[in-house]
Amino acid sequence: MGTYNLPRNVKGEGRILFIFTGKSMIYTVVAGGIGLLFYFILSLFGLNMVGLIITASFALIGFIIGTLKVPNIEKFDFTRKTGGENLDDVIRRAIKFKTKGKKIYIYKEEEKNGK
């Protein structure tokens, strides 16, 4: 008898701590680090709990940016154009577009009647 390879589902094997991908972990840690700055400032005033809530909120926002994709909703023009793309890529492109001297222009050919 010969040996046969069985197909495996390897989709989730690149995850850290089950919910984090590498990119989402980096975004969560960086955003949580920014939140820690607020925690240290607020702890000087005795507002430790408020600082922890702000730190957790920043970490959650970082996780969301690193993980989610923009939904494709036909009703809204923005989501129709960016539907299915990673949220961090959309934010990065918007920042590049807003910076001085770095504009992105897309030319669309208009459809001609009957052709």
Contact map, one row per residue, 1 for C-alpha under 8 A:
1110000000000000000000000000000000000000000000000000000000000000000000000000000000000000000000000000000000000000000
1111000000000000000000000000000000000000000000000000000000000000000000000000000000000000000000000000000000000000000
1111100000000000000000000000000000000000000000000000000000000000000000000000000000000000000000000000000000000000000
0111110000000000000000000000000000000000000000000000000000000000000000000000000000000000000000000000000000000000000
0011111000000000000000000000000000000000000000000000000000000000000000000000000000000000000000000000000000000000000
0001111100000000000000000000000000000000000000000000000000000000000000000000000000000000000000000000000000000000000
0000111110000000000000000000000000000000000000000000000000000000000000000000000000000000000000000000000000000000000
0000011111000000000000000000000000000000000000000000000000000000000000000000000000000000000000000000000000000000000
0000001111110000000000000000000000000000000000000000000000000000000000000000000000000000000000000000000000000000000
0000000111111000000000000000000000000000000000000000000000000000000000000000000000000000000000000000000000000000000
0000000011111100000000000000000000000000000000000000000000000000000000000000000000000000000000000000000000000000000
0000000011111110010000000000000000000000000000000000000000000000000000000000000000000000000000000000000000000000000
0000000001111110000000000000000000000000000000000000000000000000000000000000000000000000000000000000000000000000000
0000000000111111000011000000000000000000000000000000000000000000000000000000000000000000000000000000000000000000000
0000000000011111111111000000000000000000000000000000000000000000000000000000000000000000000000000000000000000000000
0000000000000111111111001000000000000000000000000000000000000000000000000000000000000000000000000000000000000000000
0000000000000011111100000000000000000000000000000000000000000000000000000000000000000000000000000000000000000000000
0000000000010011111100000000000000000000000000000000000000000000000000000000000000000000000000000000000000000000000
0000000000000011111110000000000000000000000000000000000000000000000000000000000000000000000000000000000000000000000
0000000000000011111111111000000000000000000000000000000000000000000000000000000000000000000000000000000000000000000
0000000000000111001111111000000000000000000000000000000000000000001000000000000000000000000000000000000000000000000
0000000000000111000111111100000000000000000000000000000000000000000000000000000000000000000000000000000000000000000
0000000000000000000111111110000000000000000000000000000000000000011000000000000000000000000000000000000000000000000
0000000000000000000111111111000000000000000000000000000000000111111000000000000000000000000000000000000000000000000
0000000000000001000111111111100000000000000000000000000000000010010000000000000000000000000000000000000000000000000
0000000000000000000001111111110000000000000000000000000000000000000000000000000000000000000000000000000000000000000
0000000000000000000000111111111000000000000000000000000000100110110000000000000000000000000000000000000000000000000
0000000000000000000000011111111100000000000000000000000001111110010000000000000000000000000000000000000000000000000
0000000000000000000000001111111110000000000000000000000000100100000000000000000000000000000000000000000000000000000
0000000000000000000000000111111111000000000000000000000000100100000000000000000000000000000000000000000000000000000
0000000000000000000000000011111111100000000000000000000001101100000000000000000000000000000000000000000000000000000
0000000000000000000000000001111111110000000000000000001101100100000000000000000000000000000000000000000000000000000
0000000000000000000000000000111111111000000000000000001000000000000000000000000000000000000000000000000000000000000
0000000000000000000000000000011111111100000000000000001001000000000000000000000000000000000000000000000000000000000
0000000000000000000000000000001111111110000000000010011111100000000000000000000000000000000000000000000000000000000
0000000000000000000000000000000111111111000000000011001000000000000000000000000000000000000000000000000000000000000
0000000000000000000000000000000011111111100000000000000000000000000000000000000000000000000000000000000000000000000
0000000000000000000000000000000001111111110000000010011000000000000000000000000000000000000000000000000000000000000
0000000000000000000000000000000000111111111000010111011000000000000000000000000000000000000000000000000000000000000
0000000000000000000000000000000000011111111100000010000000000000000000000000000000000000000000000000000000000000000
0000000000000000000000000000000000001111111110000000000000000000000000000000000000000000000000000000000000000000000
0000000000000000000000000000000000000111111111110110000000000000000000000000000000000000000000000000000000000000000
0000000000000000000000000000000000000011111111110010000000000000000000000000000000000000000000000000000000000000000
0000000000000000000000000000000000000001111111100000000000000000000000000000000000000000000000000000000000000000000
0000000000000000000000000000000000000000111111100000000000000000000000000000000000000000000000000000000000000000000
0000000000000000000000000000000000000000011111110000000000000000000000000000000000000000000000000000000000000000000
0000000000000000000000000000000000000000011111111110000000000000000000000000000000000000000000000000000000000000000
0000000000000000000000000000000000000010011001111111000000000000000000000000000000000000000000000000000000000000000
0000000000000000000000000000000000000000000000111111100000000000000000000000000000000000000000000000000000000000000
0000000000000000000000000000000000000010010000111111110000000000000000000000000000000000000000000000000000000000000
0000000000000000000000000000000000110111011000111111111000000000000000000000000000000000000000000000000000000000000
0000000000000000000000000000000000010010000000011111111100000000000000000000000000000000000000000000000000000000000
0000000000000000000000000000000000000000000000001111111110000000000000000000000000000000000000000000000000000000000
0000000000000000000000000000000000100110000000000111111111000000000000000000000000000000000000000000000000000000000
0000000000000000000000000000000111110110000000000011111111100000000000000000000000000000000000000000000000000000000
0000000000000000000000000000000100100000000000000001111111110000000000000000000000000000000000000000000000000000000
0000000000000000000000000000000000100000000000000000111111111000000000000000000000000000000000000000000000000000000
0000000000000000000000000001001101100000000000000000011111111100000000000000000000000000000000000000000000000000000
0000000000000000000000000011111100100000000000000000001111111110000000000000000000000000000000000000000000000000000
0000000000000000000000000001000000000000000000000000000111111111000000000000000000000000000000000000000000000000000
0000000000000000000000000001001000000000000000000000000011111111100000000000000000000000000000000000000000000000000
0000000000000000000000010011111100000000000000000000000001111111110000000000000000000000000000000000000000000000000
0000000000000000000000011011000000000000000000000000000000111111111000000000000000000000000000000000000000000000000
0000000000000000000000010000000000000000000000000000000000011111111100000000000000000000000000000000000000000000000
0000000000000000000000010010000000000000000000000000000000001111111100000000000000000011000000000000000000000000000
0000000000000000000000111011000000000000000000000000000000000111111100000000000000000111000000000000000000000000000
0000000000000000000010110000000000000000000000000000000000000011111110000000000000000110000000000000000000000000000
0000000000000000000000000000000000000000000000000000000000000001111111000000000000000110000000000000000000000000000
0000000000000000000000000000000000000000000000000000000000000000001111100000000000111110000000000000000000000000000
0000000000000000000000000000000000000000000000000000000000000000000111110000001001111110000000000000000000000000000
0000000000000000000000000000000000000000000000000000000000000000000011111000001000110000000000000000000000000000000
0000000000000000000000000000000000000000000000000000000000000000000001111100001101110000000000000000000000000000000
0000000000000000000000000000000000000000000000000000000000000000000000111111001100100000000000000000000000000000000
0000000000000000000000000000000000000000000000000000000000000000000000011111101100000000000000000000000000000000000
0000000000000000000000000000000000000000000000000000000000000000000000001111100100000000000000000000000000000000000
0000000000000000000000000000000000000000000000000000000000000000000000001111111100000000000000000000000000000000000
0000000000000000000000000000000000000000000000000000000000000000000000000111111110000000000000000000000000000000000
0000000000000000000000000000000000000000000000000000000000000000000000000001111111000000000000000000000000000000000
0000000000000000000000000000000000000000000000000000000000000000000001111101111111100000000000000000000000000000000
0000000000000000000000000000000000000000000000000000000000000000000000011111111111100000000000000000000000000000000
0000000000000000000000000000000000000000000000000000000000000000000000000000111111100000000000000000000000000000000
0000000000000000000000000000000000000000000000000000000000000000000001010000011111111000010000000000000000000000000
0000000000000000000000000000000000000000000000000000000000000000000011111000001111111000000000000000000000000000000
0000000000000000000000000000000000000000000000000000000000000000000011110000000001111100000000000000000000000000000
0000000000000000000000000000000000000000000000000000000000000000000011000000000001111110110000000000000000000000000
0000000000000000000000000000000000000000000000000000000000000000011111000000000000011111110000000000000000000000000
0000000000000000000000000000000000000000000000000000000000000000111111000000000000001111111000000000000000000000000
0000000000000000000000000000000000000000000000000000000000000000110000000000000000000111111100000000000000000000000
0000000000000000000000000000000000000000000000000000000000000000000000000000000000001111111110000000000000000000000
0000000000000000000000000000000000000000000000000000000000000000000000000000000001001111111111000000000000000000000
0000000000000000000000000000000000000000000000000000000000000000000000000000000000000011111111100000000000000000000
0000000000000000000000000000000000000000000000000000000000000000000000000000000000000001111111110000000000000000000
0000000000000000000000000000000000000000000000000000000000000000000000000000000000000000111111111000000000000000000
0000000000000000000000000000000000000000000000000000000000000000000000000000000000000000011111111100000000000000000
0000000000000000000000000000000000000000000000000000000000000000000000000000000000000000001111111110000000000000000
0000000000000000000000000000000000000000000000000000000000000000000000000000000000000000000111111110011000000000000
0000000000000000000000000000000000000000000000000000000000000000000000000000000000000000000011111111011100000000000
0000000000000000000000000000000000000000000000000000000000000000000000000000000000000000000001111111011000000000000
0000000000000000000000000000000000000000000000000000000000000000000000000000000000000000000000111111111000000000000
0000000000000000000000000000000000000000000000000000000000000000000000000000000000000000000000001111111000000000000
0000000000000000000000000000000000000000000000000000000000000000000000000000000000000000000000000011111000000000000
0000000000000000000000000000000000000000000000000000000000000000000000000000000000000000000000011111111100000000000
0000000000000000000000000000000000000000000000000000000000000000000000000000000000000000000000011111111110000000000
0000000000000000000000000000000000000000000000000000000000000000000000000000000000000000000000001000011111000000000
0000000000000000000000000000000000000000000000000000000000000000000000000000000000000000000000000000001111100000000
0000000000000000000000000000000000000000000000000000000000000000000000000000000000000000000000000000000111110000000
0000000000000000000000000000000000000000000000000000000000000000000000000000000000000000000000000000000011111000000
0000000000000000000000000000000000000000000000000000000000000000000000000000000000000000000000000000000001111100000
0000000000000000000000000000000000000000000000000000000000000000000000000000000000000000000000000000000000111110000
0000000000000000000000000000000000000000000000000000000000000000000000000000000000000000000000000000000000011111000
0000000000000000000000000000000000000000000000000000000000000000000000000000000000000000000000000000000000001111101
0000000000000000000000000000000000000000000000000000000000000000000000000000000000000000000000000000000000000111111
0000000000000000000000000000000000000000000000000000000000000000000000000000000000000000000000000000000000000011111
0000000000000000000000000000000000000000000000000000000000000000000000000000000000000000000000000000000000000001111
0000000000000000000000000000000000000000000000000000000000000000000000000000000000000000000000000000000000000011111
